[in-house]
Amino acid sequence: MCGLDQHRQLPVGCLFVKLLLGGMDVRLYVNEFNREAAYCLASLTEGFWPSFTLIYGPGGIGKTTLLYYLRQRVSALQTCRYTNGERYAREYSTVAQLGQLAQFRERYRRVDVLLFDDIHLLAGKRRSIEEFYHTCEHLVAQGGKIVATLRAGAPELGFLGERLASRLRGGMVVPVLLPRTAELEGFAWHYIRDRKLVVEEELIPELAASVHSLSEMQQTFHAFLRFAAETDDALTLACFRRYLAARGLAEKNAAIPANIVRVTAEVCGVPMADILSGRQSSRLNQAKRLAMYALRNLAPLSYAEIGRFFCRQHSSVIRACRQVQAELVEDEQIRERWRKICQVFGL
């Protein structure tokens, strides 16, 4: 098995590292976009391992796979536990209600390495954040290490509170970037070759150009495979273009976040970019509130997810949705706009 720690310097260009997870083979794809993060994790040793390591970047680019790589690398020598923000908060809520906090703390505090995926999912969960802070303090006092991932374009951790945020920022902070089109092409070639599929060579660049992340590339390719099977077609560029056209038609009026915000902007008569920006005006703020309300009711997204979409705290989203709820009772114009938004999505 190839290990990144066998490389003094990761090569420019792609490298696949085989991981064995639950009896399944998973490949860690390394290229320029995640090379720094992969090398940092490969370099972690007992002699150099900060108490806190934070890996941040957009979704779908392999941050979780990097944690899996680290777990496989260290689990033979150290006790290691993996969790994510959603699971941790759910478990904490359950054990707190059942009075079983001692067992919960034993599970997370008696380890050498805690791998905490998707820490942004703790946003708005004050008690879970407080518990996680004390877990981190306990681990660090015993020489333990915490490695966390954050889905964000920058290491903005204000939602954790200054105490915990400063601890994470004071450790090793490593970005994972969005892969470039050429890197997505490299991933696509290896991904398809591993599955022993035969595709038209010209299809690969167009597939890579149609996506932004590794997970999106996989999802798009598998959807294309289903389309080709249903239409009894070969895996050609022409077939892929037909798939994209059919997908575009289906997605145009699907109740997905981007469409909901776009339609809200059109109904309110403001540019979509302004709704997502930090600009302020009475008209624009009303459109933003309506977009948040629409995302909550049509997508539907959680308040925390909507907050991340708009780079706002979830409490601000709650206030916005409540205000729109009141306006729907009192304001005929708002009711008409809401009716038009619902009509677009067939509701």
NUVEX-854565 format. One line per 5 residues: number of its first residue (from 0); for each residue z, x, y of C-alpha. Coordinates in steps of 0.02 Angstrom, whole numbers, plus 50000, padded with zeros to 5 digits. Layout:
N
NUM	Z/X/Y; ...
END
This chain:
347
0	50000/50000/50000; 49953/50067/50170; 50094/50077/50296; 50080/50103/50483; 50225/50226/50475
5	50109/50342/50376; 50004/50364/50534; 50063/50483/50669; 49935/50400/50783; 49852/50234/50751
10	49663/50248/50752; 49558/50173/50888; 49469/50031/50803; 49534/49916/50670; 49657/49947/50531
15	49714/49820/50403; 49888/49837/50329; 49923/49740/50170; 50083/49637/50169; 50157/49551/50017
20	50243/49392/50075; 50309/49270/49947; 50184/49335/49819; 50038/49313/49941; 49933/49449/50020
25	49933/49445/50209; 49838/49568/50316; 49904/49639/50479; 49752/49673/50588; 49780/49817/50709
30	49665/49857/50853; 49682/49901/51037; 49757/49733/51087; 49912/49755/50976; 49907/49941/50942
35	50055/49983/51053; 50166/49849/50974; 50117/49899/50797; 50148/50082/50832; 50318/50046/50912
40	50374/49948/50759; 50307/50082/50644; 50407/50212/50741; 50575/50123/50727; 50693/50230/50624
45	50881/50246/50611; 50871/50388/50736; 50770/50288/50862; 50794/50101/50862; 50850/50013/51022
50	50976/49873/51001; 50848/49750/51072; 50659/49747/51050; 50553/49612/51132; 50371/49582/51087
55	50282/49462/51203; 50107/49393/51224; 50001/49235/51208; 50006/49128/51052; 49898/49157/50899
60	49880/49346/50913; 49991/49405/50770; 50167/49427/50840; 50242/49339/50690; 50140/49447/50572
65	50211/49601/50659; 50386/49537/50621; 50335/49510/50438; 50271/49689/50435; 50437/49753/50502
70	50536/49647/50377; 50437/49717/50233; 50457/49893/50300; 50646/49892/50320; 50711/49764/50194
75	50723/49891/50052; 50850/49992/50150; 50933/49867/50268; 50988/49687/50262; 50863/49590/50365
80	50854/49406/50414; 50706/49314/50491; 50718/49153/50590; 50635/49070/50739; 50696/48979/50892
85	50665/48805/50825; 50749/48836/50658; 50898/48925/50735; 50931/48785/50860; 50912/48652/50725
90	51030/48742/50606; 51157/48771/50743; 51156/48588/50794; 51182/48534/50614; 51325/48653/50571
95	51411/48619/50737; 51415/48434/50695; 51475/48468/50517; 51607/48594/50570; 51525/48734/50470
100	51500/48864/50606; 51590/48999/50506; 51457/48997/50370; 51317/48994/50499; 51389/49144/50590
105	51415/49237/50428; 51231/49214/50387; 51166/49280/50552; 51298/49410/50597; 51316/49505/50435
110	51144/49585/50439; 51075/49751/50498; 50917/49680/50576; 50890/49506/50647; 50707/49458/50673
115	50700/49313/50797; 50528/49237/50814; 50474/49122/50957; 50630/49143/51064; 50548/49033/51197
120	50586/48884/51085; 50769/48900/51135; 50722/48844/51312; 50833/48700/51367; 50952/48719/51219
125	51104/48783/51313; 51228/48785/51170; 51107/48869/51050; 51072/49003/51182; 51259/49032/51205
130	51282/49048/51017; 51135/49167/51004; 51207/49274/51144; 51371/49296/51051; 51277/49331/50890
135	51181/49469/50978; 51341/49543/51051; 51423/49543/50879; 51272/49625/50797; 51255/49759/50929
140	51441/49800/50920; 51416/49834/50734; 51259/49937/50760; 51140/49797/50717; 50966/49773/50791
145	50879/49620/50862; 50689/49607/50869; 50623/49451/50957; 50452/49381/51000; 50410/49279/51154
150	50254/49175/51183; 50216/49214/51364; 50099/49317/51472; 50248/49410/51547; 50426/49445/51487
155	50502/49303/51589; 50670/49262/51508; 50761/49163/51642; 50780/49015/51524; 50903/49120/51420
160	51024/49151/51563; 51047/49319/51648; 51169/49393/51521; 51053/49377/51372; 50894/49403/51472
165	50958/49568/51542; 51003/49629/51368; 50827/49595/51305; 50744/49669/51458; 50853/49824/51442
170	50786/49863/51269; 50610/49905/51214; 50485/49779/51286; 50311/49784/51212; 50159/49677/51255
175	50027/49611/51137; 49868/49571/51231; 49732/49444/51200; 49601/49528/51090; 49432/49565/51166
180	49275/49487/51094; 49230/49649/51004; 49402/49651/50922; 49383/49470/50869; 49214/49516/50793
185	49297/49655/50693; 49431/49536/50632; 49300/49406/50585; 49199/49531/50483; 49352/49587/50384
190	49417/49410/50364; 49251/49347/50295; 49223/49500/50186; 49396/49480/50108; 49346/49305/50054
195	49181/49367/49983; 49081/49243/50086; 48900/49265/50135; 48861/49221/50315; 48715/49253/50430
200	48751/49412/50527; 48706/49335/50695; 48842/49204/50671; 48987/49327/50692; 48965/49369/50879
205	48948/49185/50921; 49103/49142/50819; 49202/49277/50910; 49139/49220/51080; 49195/49041/51047
210	49381/49083/51023; 49521/49177/51111; 49644/49226/50974; 49655/49274/50791; 49732/49109/50738
215	49601/49010/50835; 49465/49112/50750; 49535/49071/50578; 49553/48886/50619; 49377/48878/50691
220	49302/48967/50543; 49387/48854/50415; 49335/48699/50512; 49157/48768/50511; 49166/48794/50322
225	49216/48611/50300; 49075/48555/50414; 48948/48660/50317; 49011/48589/50152; 49003/48410/50216
230	48826/48434/50281; 48774/48536/50128; 48716/48677/50241; 48716/48867/50229; 48831/48974/50337
235	48700/49011/50468; 48701/49027/50656; 48603/48864/50672; 48734/48773/50567; 48875/48848/50671
240	48793/48787/50831; 48779/48613/50758; 48963/48621/50713; 49009/48673/50892; 48907/48530/50963
245	48991/48404/50847; 49163/48476/50887; 49131/48470/51073; 49083/48288/51063; 49238/48245/50962
250	49355/48344/51075; 49288/48282/51240; 49399/48129/51241; 49533/48187/51120; 49711/48172/51185
255	49743/48359/51190; 49836/48443/51334; 49684/48519/51420; 49591/48353/51417; 49742/48255/51476
260	49766/48369/51626; 49578/48367/51663; 49568/48177/51659; 49725/48161/51765; 49650/48279/51894
265	49489/48178/51898; 49580/48011/51916; 49691/48081/52055; 49546/48166/52143; 49616/48342/52141
270	49550/48502/52059; 49622/48537/51887; 49659/48717/51939; 49769/48652/52080; 49872/48546/51961
275	49910/48701/51858; 49941/48811/52009; 50097/48835/52114; 50018/48748/52264; 50117/48608/52344
280	50069/48450/52438; 50121/48269/52427; 49957/48217/52344; 49955/48366/52226; 50137/48346/52176
285	50104/48164/52132; 49958/48218/52021; 50066/48351/51938; 50202/48225/51899; 50074/48105/51826
290	49999/48245/51720; 50172/48287/51652; 50205/48105/51614; 50036/48091/51527; 50068/48246/51421
295	50237/48175/51371; 50167/48006/51320; 49991/48045/51258; 49996/48217/51178; 50145/48198/51150
300	50230/48361/51197; 50415/48399/51216; 50487/48425/51390; 50505/48611/51352; 50322/48624/51296
305	50263/48535/51453; 50372/48651/51557; 50289/48803/51480; 50117/48725/51513; 50160/48711/51699
310	50276/48864/51707; 50421/48748/51753; 50595/48719/51684; 50608/48574/51563; 50735/48490/51679
315	50600/48482/51814; 50484/48397/51691; 50617/48269/51646; 50641/48227/51831; 50453/48213/51857
320	50431/48094/51709; 50575/47986/51766; 50501/47976/51940; 50332/47921/51872; 50419/47791/51764
325	50496/47718/51921; 50332/47729/52017; 50242/47632/51881; 50355/47486/51919; 50339/47495/52108
330	50170/47573/52149; 50007/47481/52108; 49902/47637/52140; 50001/47737/52011; 49987/47595/51886
335	49798/47591/51910; 49783/47779/51887; 49888/47772/51730; 49780/47630/51663; 49621/47733/51692
340	49696/47885/51604; 49745/47780/51453; 49575/47698/51450; 49486/47866/51436; 49585/47905/51278
345	49557/47733/51204; 49734/47671/51232
END
